Amino acid sequence: MRLADAQGLDLVEISPNAEPPVCKVMDYKKFLYEQKKRDKALKSKATKVIIKEIRFGPQTDDHDYAFKRKHAEKFLKEGAKLKAFVFFKGRSIIFKEQGQILLLRLAQDLEELGKVEQMPRLEGKRMTMFIAPKK
């Protein structure tokens, strides 16, 4: 501490868990600035997972299905995860099998672009399935 006072700097504890604790004589403000800079660089390099959603109805027609499949292909090529779901309105919940067939058909059509992360699962009035892009 006397050395730090003599130089007009601060005594900064670098590694408190080490035996004995590691300290350094430096400018504390500069240390904080560089630590923030390092954290920001690490944060920018971290990949952000983007999830795109595509909504179907249990009675979705072939043309609508093809249109939405093209969008799904585009999303997977861009590297985004895909959340495809069938929304059952009112009494349409009786068509659970049709919704599941629709999602499995989508998974089969997108097999070369992505792999199924979660098989179709019914959650309330929604049947959801997740597809992750292949590297």
C-alpha positions as CSV (number, residue, x, y, z in Angstrom):
1,M,0.0,0.0,0.0
2,R,2.9,2.3,0.7
3,L,4.3,1.6,-2.8
4,A,1.0,2.5,-4.3
5,D,0.7,5.7,-2.3
6,A,4.3,6.7,-3.2
7,Q,3.5,6.3,-6.9
8,G,0.1,7.9,-6.7
9,L,-1.6,4.8,-7.9
10,D,-4.1,2.2,-6.4
11,L,-3.5,-1.3,-5.1
12,V,-5.8,-3.5,-7.0
13,E,-6.7,-7.1,-6.0
14,I,-6.4,-9.1,-9.2
15,S,-7.1,-12.7,-8.0
16,P,-8.7,-12.8,-4.5
17,N,-9.2,-16.6,-4.5
18,A,-5.5,-17.4,-5.0
19,E,-3.2,-18.3,-2.1
20,P,-1.8,-15.7,-1.3
21,P,-4.2,-13.1,-3.0
22,V,-2.6,-11.5,-6.1
23,C,-2.5,-7.7,-6.0
24,K,-1.1,-5.2,-8.5
25,V,-0.1,-1.5,-8.3
26,M,-2.0,0.3,-11.1
27,D,-4.6,3.0,-11.9
28,Y,-8.0,1.5,-10.8
29,K,-10.0,3.6,-13.3
30,K,-7.9,2.3,-16.2
31,F,-8.3,-1.2,-14.9
32,L,-12.1,-0.9,-14.8
33,Y,-12.1,0.6,-18.3
34,E,-10.0,-2.3,-19.8
35,Q,-12.2,-4.9,-17.9
36,K,-15.3,-3.4,-19.5
37,K,-13.6,-3.3,-22.9
38,R,-12.7,-7.0,-22.5
39,D,-16.3,-8.0,-21.4
40,K,-17.8,-6.1,-24.3
41,A,-15.5,-7.9,-26.8
42,L,-16.4,-11.3,-25.4
43,K,-20.1,-10.4,-25.5
44,S,-20.0,-9.3,-29.1
45,K,-18.3,-12.6,-30.1
46,A,-21.1,-14.7,-28.4
47,T,-23.6,-16.0,-30.9
48,K,-27.1,-14.9,-30.5
49,V,-29.8,-17.5,-31.1
50,I,-32.6,-16.2,-33.3
51,I,-35.9,-18.1,-33.3
52,K,-38.3,-17.6,-36.2
53,E,-41.9,-18.8,-35.9
54,I,-44.2,-20.2,-38.5
55,R,-47.8,-20.7,-37.7
56,F,-50.1,-23.3,-39.4
57,G,-53.7,-24.2,-38.9
58,P,-54.8,-27.9,-38.8
59,Q,-56.5,-27.6,-42.2
60,T,-53.6,-25.7,-44.0
61,D,-53.9,-26.1,-47.8
62,D,-51.1,-27.4,-50.0
63,H,-50.4,-23.9,-51.5
64,D,-50.2,-22.2,-48.1
65,Y,-48.0,-25.0,-46.8
66,A,-45.6,-24.7,-49.8
67,F,-45.4,-20.9,-49.2
68,K,-44.6,-21.3,-45.5
69,R,-42.1,-24.1,-46.2
70,K,-40.2,-21.7,-48.5
71,H,-40.0,-19.2,-45.7
72,A,-38.8,-21.9,-43.3
73,E,-36.1,-22.9,-45.8
74,K,-35.0,-19.3,-45.9
75,F,-34.9,-19.0,-42.1
76,L,-32.8,-22.1,-41.8
77,K,-30.4,-21.0,-44.5
78,E,-29.9,-17.8,-42.6
79,G,-28.9,-19.8,-39.5
80,A,-32.0,-19.1,-37.4
81,K,-33.8,-21.8,-35.3
82,L,-37.4,-22.5,-36.5
83,K,-40.4,-22.9,-34.3
84,A,-43.2,-24.3,-36.3
85,F,-46.6,-24.6,-34.6
86,V,-50.1,-25.6,-35.4
87,F,-52.7,-23.4,-33.6
88,F,-56.0,-25.1,-32.9
89,K,-59.0,-22.6,-32.7
90,G,-62.2,-23.6,-30.9
91,R,-63.3,-27.1,-31.7
92,S,-60.5,-27.7,-34.2
93,I,-58.6,-29.5,-31.4
94,I,-60.2,-32.7,-32.7
95,F,-57.8,-32.6,-35.6
96,K,-54.7,-33.2,-33.5
97,E,-53.5,-36.0,-35.8
98,Q,-53.7,-33.7,-38.9
99,G,-51.6,-31.1,-37.1
100,Q,-49.0,-33.7,-36.1
101,I,-48.9,-35.0,-39.7
102,L,-48.4,-31.5,-41.0
103,L,-45.5,-30.8,-38.7
104,L,-43.8,-34.1,-39.4
105,R,-44.2,-33.5,-43.2
106,L,-42.5,-30.1,-42.6
107,A,-39.7,-31.8,-40.7
108,Q,-39.3,-34.3,-43.6
109,D,-39.2,-31.6,-46.2
110,L,-36.6,-29.6,-44.3
111,E,-34.4,-32.7,-43.5
112,E,-31.4,-31.6,-45.6
113,L,-31.4,-28.0,-44.1
114,G,-32.1,-28.7,-40.4
115,K,-32.6,-31.3,-37.8
116,V,-35.6,-31.7,-35.5
117,E,-34.7,-30.5,-32.0
118,Q,-38.0,-31.3,-30.5
119,M,-40.7,-33.5,-32.0
120,P,-44.3,-32.2,-32.2
121,R,-45.7,-31.7,-28.7
122,L,-49.2,-30.5,-27.8
123,E,-49.2,-27.6,-25.2
124,G,-52.7,-26.3,-24.6
125,K,-54.1,-25.3,-28.0
126,R,-50.7,-25.3,-29.7
127,M,-48.7,-28.2,-31.1
128,T,-45.1,-27.0,-31.4
129,M,-41.9,-28.4,-33.0
130,F,-38.4,-26.9,-33.1
131,I,-35.9,-27.3,-36.0
132,A,-32.3,-26.3,-35.7
133,P,-30.2,-25.4,-38.8
134,K,-27.4,-27.8,-39.8
135,K,-23.9,-26.4,-39.8
